[in-house]
Amino acid sequence: MSEEIIGVVKTYFSKVGVAALEVTHGKISLGNTLKIKGHTTHFEMTVGSMQKDKQAILEAEIGDVIGIKVPERVRENDTVIKVTP
């Protein structure tokens, strides 16, 4: 299993449980496994849906700021890591 830092959390919308992520390396696709790590954050999740500019997307590339539903609270500047088998 390999891990690659792929982005950073920009903000978290607590009422809807959505994180805004900036993709800084590589790509994120539906079904990818992500780890989100920070000072008090550490969990793994599968990407079930993504949005860019309020439109559903299947893939995000470098420079995109996307919204994804997350199972736990995240914080600004948490690291987003893509896990590949």
Secondary structure, DSSP 4 states (H G I P E B T S, - for coil): -EEEEEEEEEEEETTTTEEEEEE-SS-EETT-EEEEE-SS-EEEEE---EEETTEEESEE-TT-EEEEE-SS---TT-EEEEEE-
